[in-house]
Amino acid sequence: MKKRKVDNSIEKNILKALIISDVFCNDIIGIIKPEYFKIEYAQKIFIWIENYYNEYNKAPNSNIESIFEIEKDKLQDDISDIIELFLINISEDYESETFNSEYHIKKSKEYFQKRNLELFFEKGSKLMSAGRVQEAMELKLETLQDQDLLSDVFNPFDENVWKTHFARDEDNKLFCFDGALYDLFQDFQRGWLVAITATEKKGKTWMLEEFIFQALMAGVKVLWFSLEMNRVQLEKRFYAKLTGRPDKDINSILIPVFDCLNNQNATCKKRERENRNNKYMQKMSSDKHPNEFTLKGYKPCTACRGKNSDYKTAVWNLIQKDTKKMNTEIIGKKVAAFKQLFSDNLRIKIFPAFSASGDDIKRVINQIEETQGFEPGLIVTDYFDIQKREGISDQPRDAINKIWQDGKNIAAERNCVVITADQADAKARGKKSLDQTNFSDDKRKDSHLDCRIGLNQEPDEKERGIMRLNVLFHRHHDFNITNEVIVLQNLTLGQAILDSEHVYINPNSIKENKNEKISNTKRNFK
């Protein structure tokens, strides 16, 4: 007889989930049995976890090591050694904040449904061979009941469901920005498809990188599909963002910082104000873009920022001199520091434009999970619209719609955030700010989206390192497309978001517009 090799990776992942996730324990414990595990030591660990959860109503996390110390004397030496090694390997995942509970619950239920049927066929066959038909019928009924428990159907009136609602909600919050950008976006949650929309050359890919870094700093695993840039171009941008250095030496460069309009127009009389006199004001008013080059000694002031409504957002440009280019030594130090703080959670796959379909992208995601155990919480694809269009009708719009459908499917199936960039239409080029009419190719894109973000920038704003962001569409939160947030940036240094603040709206400059409903001039920008 040949001994069948057991693929125990799925069972190890289930044990890991049971150890670190309260939500996972709530859904799985009570509907599975120890014999569902093929691995002997997995059955023992499951019983320990089940007893702990039933007593304390939470996952054991690092307490599993104490449980093992108590129980190990009852185990054979070889089993004890295997369990000890297993616990050491997962110790860094205790109390993980980005564990994808819902995704693992789904996969585990599918696995246990399969195991339940396998056990039924094994036991049922033996019972039938022994002529014990009544017992086989009872086993069949029990198996069907277990299969029903393992289904994805749930009852919102069930106590276990409503008691864990808020824990599930927290589990689904993946990452967020700080300050004014948090006010604009709030939390990005698992299962969402998000698009960053702008006209050509507005820095959509730069902004995607900011989302990537924000997720990485939240401990989220990120998989980045690049269909627009080759490896050298992508690495150059990535290392510029990481180091804050350009790819060549620069004598001087303008860095945007926030200031207060009351400081610039000399209407502020507060003692906290940086400029104690108004000697700069005449030159300030005659210069289109005053900065350190033109106004020596002027100091931007943010004394009231975040404290009261007296602060009125303005921008000033400081001079950074003798900026040295990045080099291998600097990159090495920054990489080491970043990995130490935020782990090694980024993988990148490059496809030539129009060479990869949605199926190709799914194949890579599955392959990386199977070979590296890498489960992305954020998947970034720069430009869905330059994927390969196949298996669809001859209508270009149908092909585009299918690509966006696939993107939403990946977000839902893997319970992760998927973000892409999208080109605004030609009419957007002459607008100060994007609105909901500035979609390209196919309006059906929005039916798959959870959030669409607009990047707005006029030529003089680009020169000064200013970008304005607004939410064009949000499925899950209230939004107003006229609410904008300024982000300061310097793309030469790889920084698409240096800082952010709400746009100040001068009540005297706003005229009522009933059609666009922007007549409310009492918005308080904190």
Secondary structure, 3 states (H helix, E strand, C coil): CCCCCCCCHHHHHHHHHHHHCHHHHHHHCCCCCHHHCCCHHHHHHHHHHHHHHHHHCCCCCCHHHHHHHHHHHHCCHHHHHHHHHHHHHHHHHCCCCCCCHHHHHHHHHHHHHHHHHHHHHHHHHHHHHCCCHHHHHHHHHHHHHHHHHCCCCCCCCCHHHHHCHHHHHHHHEEECCCHHHHHHHCCEECCCEEEEEECCCCCHHHHHHHHHHHHHHCCCCEEEEECCCCHHHHHHHHHHHHHCCCCCCEEEEEEEEEEEHHHHCCCCCCCCCCCCCCCCHHHHHHCCCCCCCCCCCCCCCCCCCCCCCCCCEEEEEEEEEEECCCCHHHHHHHHHHHHHHHCCCEEEEECCCCCCCHHHHHHHHHHHHHHHCCCCCEEEEECHHHCCCCCCCCCHHHHHHHHHHHHHHHHHHCCCEEEEEEECCHHHHHCCCCCCCCCCCCCCHHHHCCEEEEEECCHHHHHHCEEEEEEEEECCCCCCCCCCEEEEEEHHHCEEEEEEEECCCCHHHCCCCCCCCCCCCCCCCC
